[in-house]
Amino acid sequence: MAKESEAKSQEVSSGFNPTTFFQETKDELDKVVWPSRQQLISESIAVILMVILSASLIYLVDNFFSWAAMQVFG
């Protein structure tokens, strides 16, 4: 039991090991389920459309409040 804790403390205190880091990074990236080309395109289009819709709504609300402010204070 004491040898296990010494080994673990040596692993932690040994510092950063680039080889281990890149191997573990590669192992994690192998677990990722990447989207298909069609899925990527359709979801990208959906995001672009939502951004356009949100920006348009914000623009219209801003113009409305500008108009209302001019009516009240102008």
C-alpha positions in Angstrom: 0.0 0.0 0.0 2.8 2.4 0.9 4.6 1.6 -2.4 1.4 2.5 -4.4 1.1 5.9 -2.7 4.9 6.6 -3.3 4.4 5.7 -7.0 1.4 8.0 -7.3 3.2 10.8 -5.6 6.2 10.3 -7.9 3.9 10.5 -10.9 2.4 13.7 -9.7 5.7 15.3 -8.7 7.5 14.3 -11.9 5.8 17.2 -13.7 4.5 17.5 -17.2 5.2 14.8 -19.7 4.4 15.9 -23.2 4.4 12.4 -24.6 1.8 11.2 -22.1 -0.2 14.4 -22.7 -0.4 14.0 -26.4 -1.1 10.2 -26.2 -4.0 10.9 -23.8 -5.2 13.7 -26.0 -5.2 11.4 -29.0 -7.0 8.7 -27.0 -9.8 11.2 -26.0 -10.2 12.5 -29.5 -10.6 9.0 -30.8 -13.7 8.8 -28.6 -15.3 11.8 -30.2 -18.2 11.1 -32.6 -17.7 13.6 -35.4 -20.7 14.8 -37.4 -21.2 13.8 -41.0 -20.7 16.3 -43.8 -24.4 16.6 -44.3 -25.1 17.1 -40.6 -22.3 19.7 -40.3 -23.8 21.7 -43.3 -27.4 21.6 -42.1 -26.5 22.5 -38.5 -24.3 25.4 -39.7 -27.1 26.7 -41.9 -29.5 26.5 -38.9 -27.0 28.5 -36.7 -26.5 31.1 -39.4 -30.3 31.5 -39.8 -30.8 31.9 -36.1 -28.1 34.6 -35.9 -29.7 36.5 -38.8 -33.2 36.2 -37.2 -31.9 37.3 -33.8 -29.9 40.2 -35.3 -33.0 41.3 -37.3 -35.2 41.2 -34.2 -32.7 43.2 -32.2 -32.4 45.8 -35.1 -36.2 46.1 -35.3 -36.6 46.5 -31.5 -33.8 49.1 -31.4 -35.4 51.1 -34.2 -38.8 51.0 -32.5 -37.3 52.3 -29.2 -35.4 55.0 -31.1 -38.6 56.1 -32.8 -40.5 56.0 -29.5 -37.7 58.1 -27.8 -37.9 60.7 -30.6 -41.7 60.9 -30.2 -41.4 61.4 -26.4 -38.2 63.5 -26.1 -37.9 65.0 -29.6 
